[in-house]
Amino acid sequence: MDTMTFCVPCLFGLEGLVGDELRRLDLQNVRVEDRRVFFEGDFAAMAKANLCCRMGERVMILLAEFDAHSFEDLFQGVKAVPLERFIPKNGAFPVKGYSLNSQLHSVPDCQAIVKKAAVTRLGEKYGLGWLPETGETYQLRFSIMKDHVELFLDTSGVSLHKRGYRREANLAPLHETMAAAMVNLARYRGRDFFWDPFCGSGTICIEAAMIALNRAPGLNRSFMAQKWSCVPETVWQQARTEALDREYRGEYHILGSDIDAASLEIAQQNARKAGVGKLIEFREADATKMSLPADKGLIVCNPPYLTEVDMQQLQPEVAFEPETALYGGADGLDFYRSISANWSIALRKSGWLVYEIGKGQEQDVAAILRQQGFSQIIQQMDGNGIVRVVAGQK
């Protein structure tokens, strides 16, 4: 099949990291935009991106783009797309999408028009008055931004942050893509001591271990395009073989500690499922009282940061979490103060301290880091444009 253009949506602020990641995979013509990264290639490139991308949310084929100011424009634009290149006569093709700042602002109406146009196109090409849609799923996605339409075909299915190892979690787990981004911001490559003192269900430590091994994050899961008749099975087999060949071997010092024994048990189970159980030491410990030898490399964590007001307003399903996993003092900053003060001396020069933070805490946490001698301060936003990660380099 000819070269295709692919789109990898990502959390706001991670575009540069995702772009660098795709370039390291030798994918071609990588182009970074807000909340997404494009590249070009064939089905082999698609399989590699799905298997190996740590910080993107999914991999989609860009089928077409055009302007639409009316439903007729939208219908004709979608009808002109050669969907039969991918979707067989019995394929199921549900439609999802969104519209922003456009004349066609009703998403349900746009979904219906896109679906109708796809049915018309495929019905004409296959000579069918009715399409059974009893086969594999080919998820169509559209975006309409300022009257400009983009039509995509999703190759991933379940979001890429679903690695396949975290079948167990506490109630407020950190997304794997954000955890991988935090580890990358700390520039961890397996050579330094790595510590998450609030490891919870182990996500940050597991992502660190997978990065140290250069293990593809998608090896333990499946993808929607694996079932498509238009994609040769050998493409996926070759991508998995190449991913395994790129893995490293070595000894790594990764420590995850937590005050909650139940969370540690979950973390150990998840690490075993990810195939990195032997690389991570999990230890029950109070982070504020734990001491480590000096000249350590990296501390990456998601400490408790809820304030007194937050604790009073907890949703019922979260209120069952132990208070030690949630409460960060009257202003939510107690752990940031104690960690930054006590552990800055345990970091070697140029070492990193990386925090996930609560909404609106970025200025206070950055100030705490500066007070403790951290110079370079980096902030990272989530998909809603909210700063959720603050990192400081000693």
Order of alpha helices (4+ residues) and beta strands (2+ residues): beta-alpha-beta-beta-alpha-beta-alpha-beta-alpha-beta-beta-alpha-beta-alpha-alpha-beta-alpha-beta-beta-alpha-alpha-alpha-beta-alpha-beta-beta
